[in-house]
Amino acid sequence: MASLPRDTVNVPIGGTRLQQSYQQVPHITFDVDVDVSAAEALRARANAKLKEGQAKIGLTAIVAKACAWALQRHPMINSRLDEAAGQIVLLDEVNIGIAVALDGGLIVPVVRNAQAKGVQQIANKIADLSVRAKANKLKQDEISSGTFSISNLGMYGVDRFTAIINPPEVAILAMGRSKMSFVPGANGQPVAKPIMTIRLSADHRVVDGAVAAQFLGDVRAAIEEPAMMAL
């Protein structure tokens, strides 16, 4: 499987490259609101029992696991377009890129084989990659092998945003902040729940609207009921 060429290791994604993606790739976007009550409860339980050397679990790790699970159910989104051959190539590995902001721009280190990792393993890997990204110590294959990316700006108070696809990937998920919102309860009365908006951007040359919507629905379902990812 070919990797995305770079001139040097640990080079932030430039504005020109993202501009080309936005201009040349027909983006379609979908967003859904997600109840993160169960995910927050999972975080609290796991973080209360952390062992030495383990990273705290954040929502990004849980969302990454949910995406990895959903990508296996919707392989068209875990693919890339071979324009020269006129073919869509389905990829065996699920490698989740996690966008990290640097002083000089943005870099997307990759959690490889995320489908085979548990949430704690993903959290550990994200923490390790983030530290080494900021220290300019990432290896080439840690930034060039992604099959899908996640960008989280929730920590900056952003409710929702549209992320630009990182070629040669065909989709990216944007995470907003989790905030308390009133939603209908079981008896029809409003109940306050922690709600987060996630937005999927997909390459319409590869991904049909129905496929994107089904994938996003599965991501939401997995976040709202994490136990289903073990099935």
N, C-alpha and C positions, 0 to 999 in steps of 0.2 A: 504494500500500500504506500503510495507516494505521500511524502510529507510536504508541508508548506515551506518553500525555501525562504531563508533569511540570510542577510549578509553577515550578521553577527548574532551571538547568543544574547538573550535578555534585552532585545531592542524593543522599546515601547511601540505599540501600534500607532502609526502616524495618522494625522487628520486626512492626508491625501488618500490613503488606502481606504479609510472608512467612507470618504466622499465618493470614491469610485464604486464601492459596494452599494451605497445608497442610490447612485445614479444608474448603475448598470444592472442591479439585481432588483426585480419587481417584488417589493416587500408587501406582504399581507399581514395584518396585525389583528389579534384577538385578545381580549382581556376578560378575566373573571375575578370575582371577589371570593376569597378563601377564608373560612373559619379556622384559625390556627390554635384553637383551644387545646385540641389533642396534641398537637405538635409542641406547644408550650409545656404541657404536662409531661410529655416525654422528655423534653429538655431538662426540666426541673428534676425528674427522677434520676436521669443519667448523670447530671452534673453533681448531684448530691453524693454520688458513689464513685467519683473519679479516682482512678489510681494514679500513682506517681508517673509523670511523663505523658499523661493523656491530656488532650486539649479539651477545653469546654466546647460543648455542642451548641452551635448557633442555628438559627433558622435556615441559613444558607446550606448547611450540611444536610438537614432534613429535606429541603427542597431538591438538592442535588440527588439524593437517594430516590426521591419520588420521580424525578426526571429520568434517572437511569432505569427505573422499573418501567416507566411508561414508554421509554424509547424501545425497549425490547418488545413491547406490544404493538408499536407503530414504527417498524424499521425504516419506512420511507423518510422519516425525519432524522434518522441516524444514517445519513447517506451523503453523497456528494455528486455533483454533476460533472461528468467528463464531456466538456463541450466539443472537444476535437472528435471524439468517437460518437457523439450524440447519444450517450448512454447515462443512465443513473446507476451509480455503483452503491449497493447496499454494504454497509460496513459491519464486520463481526464484533469489533470491540466498541464498547460504550465509554468514550473518553470525554469527561466533562471539564470544560474550561471554566475557570472562575476568574472573573475580571478583578484585577488589583490596580488601584490608583497609585501611580508613582509621581514624583515631582516633575518628571519629564514627559509624562503621558500615561498611557494605559498599557498594561501587559496582561496576558491571559494564560497563566500556568494551568497545567492539565492534571486532573485526577484520572489516571488511567484505570481501565477495567472497573469503573464505578459500579457496574451491575453486580460484581462479585464481592463488593465491600459492604460492610455494615455502616450504620450512621457514625459510630465512634471512629471507625477507621477512616471514613471520609473526613470527619472533623480534624483528626490528627494530620491527615495529608494536606488539607487546606491550610492549616496553621503553619506547617513546615514550608509549603510552597510560598506562602505570603511572606514569611520571614526571609527566605532566600531570594525572593524576587526583589525585595527592598534592599537587600545587600548585594544585588547583581551577581548571584551565585547559582542561577538556574542553568541546567543543562539543555542542550538543543532539543532533545526529544521531550522535554518537559514543557515546551512552548509551541511545538509544531505538530502535535499528534491529536489535537482536539477533534471531536465529531459533533459537539454541541456545546453551547456556552450559556453561562448564567451571569447576569450583572445585577448586583444588589446596591441600590442607593438609599435604601430605607434608613440607614444610620444617619443620613443627612436630612431627614425629615421629609423626603420626597414621597408623595402618595402614589404616584404612577408615572411612568415614562415609557418611551419607545426606544429600545436598544437596536443598534444597527448590526446586521448579520456580519459575522467574522468569517470571510471566505477562507477555505473552500467549504466550510460548514453551510448548512442550508437553513438553520434556525437558531434563535437565541431567545432566552427567557429573561425578562426584566422583573425584578422584585421591588415593590414599594415598601413603605413602612407598615408595621402592624399597629393598628389603633382601635380603641374601643368604639364600637358602633352599635346602634340599635337594629336588631333584625327580628323578624317574626319568630316567636317561640312556639312550642308544641300546641299551646292553647290559643294561639293567635295573638297573644299579647307580646308587645315588644320586649326583647331581652338584650342586654348589653353583651357583646361578644368581641374578642380581638379579631379584627378583619384585616386581611392583607390583599392588595390587588397584585396579581401577576399578569404580565402581558407577553404574549408570544409574537415574535416577528419571524416569518417564514418566507422562503424563496418560492414564489408562486410558479416558477418554471418546473419545480420539483414536487411541491407540496400543494395538494388541492385543499380548498377551504374546509371540506368535511373532515379530511384527515387531520388537519391542524386543530379543528374544534374538538374532535374525539380525543386527540392526544392531550390537549389542555384540560379536558374534562377528567381524564385519568390522573393527571398530575394533581388536580384539585382533590379528587377522591382520595388519593394516597396521602396527601398532606392532612386531610381532615380525618382520615382513619388509617394511621400509620401501620397498624397490624396487618392490613391487607397486603402490604409489600412482602410479607413472609409467606404468602400463599403461592 
